[in-house]
Amino acid sequence: MRIIDGANPTPVTPEAGWKKLLEESADVQVCLGEILSIADWERVAHTREEKTARWVQRLEEKEGKYETAL
């Protein structure tokens, strides 16, 4: 986000930032793989679906409010 919004400048390029984000994501997945059971992963998947649906709903509501304001 620092690269995108420029509010807190960083010398990192977008490409380098993305590479670092992917590396950190892999680290998190490795750690979670060591501590979560199959049942835990299933619960995470279910929760992710719920959160994604809620996010989409909020975006649609926001878009609807914007269109109404026009």
C-alpha positions, 0 to 999 in steps of 0.5 A: 500500500505504501507504494500505491498510495504514496502516503509513506514513501518507500524506495521499493518498486511495485515489482519488488513489493509484490515479490516480497508480499508473495514471499511473506504469504508463503511464509505464513502458509508454511507456518499455518500448515504446521499448526492447522489440522484438516478440519481447521483448513475446512473451517478457514475455507468456509469462513473465507467464503462468508467473508468474500460474500460479505465483501462483495455485498458491501461493494455492491451496496457502495456502488448502489449508493454512488449510482443513487447519488448521481 
